[in-house]
């Protein structure tokens, strides 16, 4: 994959400059919304932004285009907006092929060793509190974040992701009084006014007992992961997510749940 080139800023960096694509897409400018969509897709599928992947390349190009005043922060290409971005995975012995596409054209393809993400952070959580058929719940995914990124000070993007997770777990639009979302918002507001890192409220302080703070809970789905990832990204100044943060944990849980549902021994269990 090409790096975003150094070039005259008389015209924007286009898809053809950074990817081996053809046709109309090659002549389209890389926009911030396109990059955000690919970031969301990578987070939902992989649980993180792939270093050197399509999302990071697009983000670099889009930031240069926006800084040069050649695209607007809310611009989106027809290819991404109408035909979408997608990531597919193909399982092979010992590895997994990841294919990233925009508007139906492949922009990147690479392999990763299987399993894609180790389930170690859920080993003591999945099904331990009675999640449906052993599936990892949203509350358990939040508690996993307390282990993977527990010492991270709570910021607004974390609070937004936690709120999105709570809404999906409870089915309530409003924030639950005394719940994880209310605590996260309070912590983010307080941390923004706190100068010393050691005095800031950390994710572990909010999420260590997340399942106990949720009035209801349910297994994580891919749609939940996409919603939580989108919320975290929209509230981050750089439109990114933390590699081991809230959305990463929810995405990892969703992948593990999907694998459980699709495994041979689970066939027919949905109707039980």
VOBA-998719 format. One record per residue (C-alpha): residue number from 1; residue in one letter; x, y, z. Coordinates in steps of 0.05 Angstrom, whole numbers. Last residue first. Example, Ala and Ser with C-alpha at 12.3 -4.5 7.8 and 13.67 -1.06 7.14 Angstrom:
 num residu   east  north     up
   2      S    273    -21    143
   1      A    246    -90    156
This chain:
 num residu   east  north     up
 272      X   -689   -475    439
 271      X   -694   -445    369
 270      X   -627   -411    372
 269      X   -595   -477    391
 268      X   -606   -506    322
 267      X   -532   -506    306
 266      X   -490   -492    367
 265      X   -446   -554    361
 264      X   -427   -533    291
 263      X   -399   -464    311
 262      X   -437   -405    282
 261      X   -467   -380    347
 260      X   -402   -388    385
 259      X   -363   -352    331
 258      X   -413   -295    333
 257      X   -406   -289    408
 256      X   -330   -286    401
 255      X   -335   -231    349
 254      X   -384   -191    390
 253      X   -340   -196    451
 252      X   -280   -170    412
 251      X   -321   -112    386
 250      X   -345    -94    456
 249      X   -274    -96    482
 248      X   -248    -53    425
 247      X   -306     -4    433
 246      X   -290      7    506
 245      X   -215     14    502
 244      X   -157    -30    482
 243      X   -138      4    416
 242      X   -170     71    437
 241      X   -215     96    382
 240      X   -204    147    327
 239      X   -241    207    299
 238      X   -183    253    317
 237      X   -222    298    365
 236      X   -257    236    394
 235      X   -332    242    405
 234      X   -353    214    338
 233      X   -303    157    345
 232      X   -330    132    412
 231      X   -402    135    388
 230      X   -386     99    323
 229      X   -350     44    360
 228      X   -408     34    408
 227      X   -458     29    350
 226      X   -415    -18    309
 225      X   -403    -63    368
 224      X   -477    -66    384
 223      X   -492    -85    312
 222      X   -441   -141    317
 221      X   -479   -169    377
 220      X   -464   -169    452
 219      X   -506   -214    496
 218      X   -557   -180    542
 217      X   -560   -137    605
 216      X   -611   -106    650
 215      X   -610    -56    709
 214      X   -536    -44    693
 213      X   -494    -24    753
 212      X   -479    -96    775
 211      X   -454   -114    706
 210      X   -408    -54    705
 209      X   -371    -74    768
 208      X   -300    -53    748
 207      X   -327     -4    696
 206      X   -325     65    728
 205      X   -264     63    773
 204      X   -229     17    723
 203      X   -238     71    670
 202      X   -197    120    710
 201      X   -218    182    749
 200      X   -164    235    747
 199      X   -122    254    807
 198      X    -60    215    784
 197      X    -61    252    718
 196      X    -56    320    751
 195      X    -91    377    714
 194      X   -164    363    730
 193      X   -217    405    694
 192      X   -228    355    637
 191      X   -224    299    688
 190      X   -286    326    724
 189      X   -328    327    660
 188      X   -303    258    639
 187      X   -317    230    708
 186      X   -388    257    709
 185      X   -401    229    640
 184      X   -373    161    660
 183      X   -414    158    724
 182      X   -478    173    687
 181      X   -461    121    634
 180      X   -443     68    686
 179      X   -508     75    724
 178      X   -528    119    783
 177      X   -588    146    746
 176      X   -596    105    681
 175      X   -584    150    621
 174      X   -646    158    577
 173      X   -658    119    514
 172      X   -671     54    550
 171      X   -661    -14    516
 170      X   -620    -35    576
 169      X   -558    -65    543
 168      X   -561    -23    480
 167      X   -569     42    518
 166      X   -513     21    566
 165      X   -466      8    508
 164      X   -480     75    476
 163      X   -469    109    543
 162      X   -403     73    552
 161      X   -381     95    482
 160      X   -400    167    496
 159      X   -364    167    563
 158      X   -301    138    532
 157      X   -303    192    477
 156      X   -312    245    531
 155      X   -250    225    570
 154      X   -240    175    627
 153      X   -167    169    649
 152      X   -136    103    624
 151      X   -114     59    682
 150      X   -167      6    667
 149      X   -149     -3    595
 148      X   -148    -79    586
 147      X   -176    -99    654
 146      X   -229    -45    663
 145      X   -246    -57    589
 144      X   -264   -129    607
 143      X   -317   -100    654
 142      X   -348    -65    595
 141      X   -350   -130    556
 140      X   -382   -164    616
 139      X   -437   -111    617
 138      X   -449   -120    543
 137      X   -457   -195    553
 136      X   -411   -251    531
 135      X   -450   -312    507
 134      X   -454   -373    553
 133      X   -522   -394    528
 132      X   -550   -326    548
 131      X   -504   -294    598
 130      X   -509   -327    666
 129      X   -459   -289    706
 128      X   -398   -330    686
 127      X   -421   -335    614
 126      X   -359   -301    587
 125      X   -324   -266    645
 124      X   -266   -307    670
 123      X   -238   -322    601
 122      X   -262   -256    573
 121      X   -195   -220    572
 120      X   -162   -282    545
 119      X   -205   -286    482
 118      X   -145   -276    436
 117      X   -160   -232    376
 116      X   -154   -255    304
 115      X   -146   -328    323
 114      X   -113   -339    275
 113      X    -51   -305    248
 112      X    -67   -245    204
 111      X    -68   -238    129
 110      X    -73   -176     86
 109      X   -118   -144     34
 108      X   -127    -70     18
 107      X   -167    -26    -28
 106      X   -215    -77    -58
 105      X   -269    -42    -99
 104      X   -342    -52    -82
 103      X   -354     21    -63
 102      X   -296     16    -15
 101      X   -265    -51      3
 100      X   -223    -83     57
  99      X   -203   -156     54
  98      X   -176   -193    114
  97      X   -148   -263    104
  96      X   -145   -306    166
  95      X    -89   -352    187
  94      X    -73   -420    216
  93      X   -112   -460    165
  92      X   -154   -410    126
  91      X   -211   -366    149
  90      X   -235   -312    102
  89      X   -252   -244    131
  88      X   -292   -188    101
  87      X   -288   -114    112
  86      X   -336    -65     80
  85      X   -345      7     60
  84      X   -410     33     31
  83      X   -444     35    -36
  82      X   -480    101    -28
  81      X   -437    139     22
  80      X   -371    104      9
  79      X   -374    108    -66
  78      X   -410    175    -66
  77      X   -353    206    -26
  76      X   -364    237     42
  75      X   -351    308     64
  74      X   -365    325    137
  73      X   -296    354    154
  72      X   -295    392     89
  71      X   -247    377     32
  70      X   -193    418     -3
  69      X   -180    465     55
  68      X   -107    443     60
  67      X   -119    418    131
  66      X   -178    377    105
  65      X   -138    344     49
  64      X    -81    328     96
  63      X   -129    299    147
  62      X   -163    257     93
  61      X    -96    228     69
  60      X    -75    207    139
  59      X   -144    180    156
  58      X   -147    141     91
  57      X    -80    107    104
  56      X    -99     91    176
  55      X   -166     63    154
  54      X   -138     21     97
  53      X    -86    -14    139
  52      X    -16      8    159
  51      X    -31     -7    232
  50      X   -100    -39    235
  49      X   -148      3    276
  48      X   -174    -41    332
  47      X   -227    -93    351
  46      X   -217   -129    284
  45      X   -287   -130    254
  44      X   -323    -73    291
  43      X   -259    -33    298
  42      X   -241    -42    225
  41      X   -312    -21    202
  40      X   -312     40    247
  39      X   -244     61    221
  38      X   -269     51    149
  37      X   -329     95    163
  36      X   -285    149    195
  35      X   -239    149    134
  34      X   -298    159     87
  33      X   -324    215    133
  32      X   -256    250    131
  31      X   -252    249     55
  30      X   -204    217      5
  29      X   -214    254    -60
  28      X   -245    214   -117
  27      X   -206    202   -181
  26      X   -187    129   -166
  25      X   -260    117   -147
  24      X   -283    135   -217
  23      X   -246     78   -250
  22      X   -188     41   -219
  21      X   -158     24   -152
  20      X    -88      8   -129
  19      X    -91     51    -67
  18      X    -57    115    -42
  17      X    -56    161   -102
  16      X   -115    128   -137
  15      X   -158    144    -76
  14      X   -144    218    -85
  13      X   -101    267    -48
  12      X   -132    335    -60
  11      X   -113    385   -114
  10      X    -72    448   -114
   9      X    -39    421    -51
   8      X     24    403    -88
   7      X     47    335    -67
   6      X     78    293    -12
   5      X     44    226    -20
   4      X     -3    189     27
   3      X     34    123     35
   2      X     24     70    -17
   1      X      0      0      0
